[in-house]
Amino acid sequence: MKSSYKFFIVFVFLPFIIFPQTKQPIKFATHWLPQAQFAGYYAAVHYKIYEKHGIEVNLVHAGPNVTSQTLLAQGKVDAASMFLSTALIERSKNVELINIGQLSQQCAQLFVVKKSSGISEPNDLNNKKIGIWKSGFDEIPAAFLLQYNLDVEIVPVASTITLFILGGVDVMTTMWYNEYHTILNSGINEEELTTFFFSDYGFDVPEDGIYCLKKSFDSDPELYHKFVSATIEGWQYAFNNRDLVLDLVIAEMNKANIPANRAHQNWMLDRMEDIFTEKEMIELMGKLKKDDFNKTVQVLIETNKITGAPTFSEFYLGR
């Protein structure tokens, strides 16, 4: 009896000793510096949501000196976030990337003008100075100007709103979740501004998506599908636990020596929920719609950013 008892103990506990659960590694790049635009990824890492799905994720941030699409194309990361328009332009350069998850479901870009300028409708923008980011993301503003046949002076700007505040430009390109709120924080009230949301003018093109190279996906489709599922779960956690996740955002920003304003990051997180969720839907969809894909391709062709595009089924391999 004594010998059998010892054997039983070894038999029960041995599997837990020699067969630990392994996690598959993924290196993922966000397409900008730390901020609440990427809160769901921080939540999925910190609260071990990726681990629950059997993945070990190493997050890196792209920025003004290196883009996420460059990191992906060079094989320095396994997956990356970027705008749908950016991804289609990269694909036209023979970088065989694919969309495996579409978080954004609408365009968050807009033109902002001061009401004191007298600009109230698109045609009033003619012959005005328009600040557009020199770092890219100019496809939708360009399509808007083309649609209304506007002759304007383009002034390249960085992410700062200073030129707009000081009157150096009449119009400023902004993101609803970022620079628009920064303008409000500068002391200008909403009532003093006129906004042109591109989504209201036929350019409701979705933005943030998750991408990888086709060859990487083909080597392990399930790994990339698990990554997207875990990421969506991380975003849902972020939207349901704002205070906790804002702490993570601020910590990431502090680590990168980026000035952190909690009220601004809270605004950003609210707006990310607005643009990530379909109207009247509670859960994130995470899928790219064929109509949105076709609309984006059309905008890029009309603005001479691309001359052709892959088919929807070639480009989108999400679950």
N, C-alpha and C positions, 0 to 999 in steps of 0.2 A: 504493500500500500504506500509506503513512504517513497519508493522509487517512482511509482506512477504519478504521485502528486507533484513531484519535481518536474517531470516531463510535461505535465499539463500546464504548469506555470510558464514554462519556456514556450510552449506551443501558442498560448494566448497572446503573449506580449512580443514575440519575435517579429511579427509583421510590422508593428509600429516602430521597430528599431531599424530594420534594414530596408524598408520600402517607404521612404519619405516622399511626400507629394512634390513633384517637380513643376516649376512654373516656366512657361515659355516667355523669353524676353522680347520686348518690342521697344525700339527707340522712336519716339514721336516728337515732331517739331510743331509748335504753334507758329502762326504766321506773323506774330508781333510780340512785343515785350510783355512782361507779366501785367495782367489787369483782369478785371472781372469778365471780360470777353471769353476767358478760358477757365472760368471758375469750376465748371463741371469736370474738367480734367484733374484739377487740383483735388477736388472732392473724391474722385475715383481712386486717386493714388493714396491720399491720406487716410481715407476710411476703408482701405483695402478691398474696394469693389473689384478692381482689376484682379487682385489675388484670388478673390472668390471665384472668378471666371478662369483661373489657372494661368494668369498672365502677370509678368513682372514688367512694368512700364517705366522707362527712363524718359522724363520730359526734358526737352531743350527748347529754348526760345529763339526764334529768328528775330530780325530787327532791321534797322536802317542799313547795316553793313553786310548782311547776308540774308537772303530770303529763304523761306521754307521750301519753295520749289527748287531752289539751287541745291539745298541740302538733300532733298529727295532724289533729284536727278543724278547727283554725284554719289549716291549710295551711302551717305553719311547718317541717314535716318531710314527707318523702315516704313514710316508713314508720316503724313503731315497734314495740317489744316491749311486751306487757302480758299479764296473766292472761286466760285464756279467759272467766272470769266477768265480769271488768271489761269486756271487749270486748262481751259480750252485753248488758250493762247500757247501754253507750254506744249500741249498735245500737238499743236500745229507745227512745233519746232522738232517734231519727231521724238519727243520724250513720251514714251508709252505709259503714261499714268492713267489710272482709272479712279472713278468715284465709287467708294464703298459705303458711304453714309452721308446724307445731306441734312445738316442740322438747321441752317437758316432756311426759312420758307418764304421770305420776302426781302425786298430791297430796303436797306436802312439808310441810304444816302439821300441827301437833299441839298438844295441851294438855300442859303440864308441871306436875307438882305434887311437893312434897316428901313422901317417904314418912312423915315424922314427922307430917304432917297427918292421917294415918289414911285418906286417900282412896285407894281401890284399884279402884273400878269406877265407871262413869258415874253411877249413882244417888247415889253419895256426893258428887257435885258440887252437889246440891240445897242451896240457901240459902248457897252460898259466894260469895266475891268473885272475879270472873274478870277479869283484865286482857286487854283486846282492843284492838288498834291503832285509834287514832282516825283514822289516815290511810286507812282502808279495809281491803279484803281480809277482811271479817267475814262473808261469805256462808256459808262452810263451817262455821265455829264456830257461827253462828246455826242452821244446819240440824241440826247435831249436838245442840244444846240442845233444839231443837224435837222431834227424834225421841224423846228421852228425857223430854220434858215436864218440863224442869228449870226451877225458879224460882231465878234467880241474880241477883246484883248485878253489873252490868257496870261496870267501871272503865276509862275510856278511858286508854290509855297511848301514849307515843311508842315509838320502837324500843328504848329503854333497858330493861334487865332489873332496874334498881335496886329498883323497888317490890316485885318478886317476891323478890329476895334479902333485903330488909329485912323481909319478912313483911307488906307492905301489901296484898297480894292472895294468895289461896290458890292460884290457878291462873293460868298465863300462856300466852297464845297465842304460839307460836314457829314459826319456819321451821327445819326439820331442818338445813339447810345454814348457818344463820346464828345466830339467838339461842340455839338449843339448845346449840350448841358454846360460845357466849359464857358460858352458865351453867356449863358444865363448867370453863371457864377461870377462873371466879370462885372456884374452890376446892371446889365441890360435886361429888362423885363420881357417876357414873352409877348406882351401887348405892343412892344416897340419893334417887333420883328415881323417880317413876312417870310413864309416858308414855301418852298416848292419841293414837296416830296416826290421823287421820281416815280414811286409806285402809283401815284395818282395820275400820271401822265402816260401810262402804257408801258412803263419800264420796271415792272415789278419783278426784277431778276434776283433770285436768291443768291446768298453770298457764302458764308462759312460752310465748308464741307470737309470730309475726311478722304484722303487720297493715299494711294500706294502705287508702286510700279506693277505692271501686269505680270511680269516674271516672278515677282515676290509673291503676289497673290496666288498664282498658279502653283507655287511650291507648297502652299498650305492655306487654302481658302478658309478653312474653319478657324484658324488662328485670327485672321483679319475680321471675320464675322464676329467672333467673340469680343474682339477689341471694340468694335462699334457698339455691340450690345451693352458692354460694360460702361462705355463712355456715355451712352444715353441714360443709363441708370445713374451715373455720376451727376449728370445734369439735372435729373429729376430730384436727386438728393439735394443739390445746390438750391433749387427753387423752393424746396420745402423746408430748408434749414438755413435761411439767409445769414443770420448772425454768425453762426459757426463757420460758414464757408467764407464770409467776408473776412473773418480773422485769417483764413488761409491765404486769401488774395493779398491782404495787407502784408502778411509775412513774406510772400513771394516778391512783392514789390520792394520791400525793405532789403531783402537779400540781394536784389539787383540794383540797389541804390537809386530807386525811382521814387520821386515824391508821391506819397499816397494820401489821398483825400477820401475818407470813408463814405461821406455823403455822395460823392461823385461815383464811387465804385458801386454803391447801392443802387443809384440811378441806372448804371450800366447793367447790373444784374437784372433789374426789372425789365429793361428794354430787351435784353437777350431772351427773356421768357416770351416777350411779345412777338419777336421775330422768329423764334424757334418753334413755336406752337401754332398749329392751324387754328383759324378762327373757330370758336365754340368747341375746341378740343382741349382736354386737360393733359393728356399724355403727349410727349414728343413723338413725332412721326419718324424722323430720321431717314426719310426716303426722298430720292430725287424724282420729281414728276416729269414725265415726258414733255408736257407742254412748256414747263419752265426751261428745260434743256433746249427745246426748239427755239424758244423766245430769245434765249441768250445767244445761241448760234447766229440767229438773224441779226441781232444788234451788233455782234462782232464783225460779221461780214459787211454790214452797211457802213461801219466806221473803219473799214479796211484794216482791222486787226488780224483777221484770218481770211483765207480764201476758200476754206472748206473745213469739214469736221467729220469725226467718226460718227457712226450710227449710234443711236441711244443705247442699243443693246451691247455695242462694243465698249462704250464709255462707262456705263453704269452697271456695276456688278454687285450692288448691295442686295441684302437678303430681303 
